[in-house]
Amino acid sequence: MDSISSCALAEVVARLNALYDPSWAESWDAVGLVCGDPEQPVRKILFAVDPVAVVVDEALAWGADLVVTHHPLYLRGTTSVAATTFKGRIVHRLIRGGAALYAAHTNADVADPGVSDALARAVGLAGELRPLQPAADDPRRGLGRIGDLPAPMPLREFAALAAAGLPRTAAPLRVAGDPDRTVRTIAVCGGAGDSLLGTARAAGVDVFLTADLRHHPAGEHLEAGGPALVDASHWATEWPWLADAAERLTSALAAGGITVEARVSGAVTDAWTATTTDLDPRAS
């Protein structure tokens, strides 16, 4: 194994910004460096979906110098980082522990490759991928991805393949459509994707896999003849990106002669922790 070296946080941030340009983020988003001294050395980097207490616990126990998360800590901004709120306490704990925090959110969603590329590979798509909704300034980037399965299969088999490829959460994947319908061309979108239901329908795909689908938009989509739907956990659809981002960052640094250690958080930070089946003693 290569010996671990270090570099200034500012250099790591520059490499992250090159991979996930902050200018690609939505205007409402809050991406980039949240806290940390640009001159501090970085040797260990932890990647996680959410900047929450359990992730901070893991980062500090491991001795991480930087935590890279997909979701921002202060998405709507703030006028205070006092430790009177859980977000303020996270900032204080990270600073006391010598760990910086960086977020790559919608800029990572539309990157090439980005969040949906990793999701597509995790659920079994092979070959070339293309954006579901291309960016106006670069058709290689954009929201979501469309790709093909290696061979046609019933919807029920694809759903099982997707479930096996994504990390386990309390709730199973939900499926809408004929389970015996043959499918091959799949659209995916990491995170909440019901704004792309019409785009998926217009693309003529067989299935759209995303998260956070709501009753009325999903029902109207199906009534309008849209593709089958697979609804997964928000956290689970974004988790595959972490390993890809870690590999891309460490490779970019290694190209400059810098070897850092990066790993993906083992914390499951999906908001839902159980179902009534899990909690009902009569089910055992």
Secondary structure, DSSP 8 states (H G I E B T S, - for coil): ------EEHHHHHHHHHHHS-GGGS-TT---EEEE--TTSEE-EEEEES---HHHHHHHHHHT-SEEEESS-S-TT--S---TTSHHHHHHHHHHHTT-EEEE--HHHHSSSS-HHHHHHHHTT-EEEEEEEEEETTEEEEEEEEEEEEEEEEEHHHHHHHHHHHS---SS--EEES-TT-EEEEEEEEEEE-GGGHHHHHHHT-SEEEEE---HHHHHHHHHTT--EEEEE-HHHHHTHHHHHHHHHHHHHHHTTT---EEEE------S----HHHH-GGG-
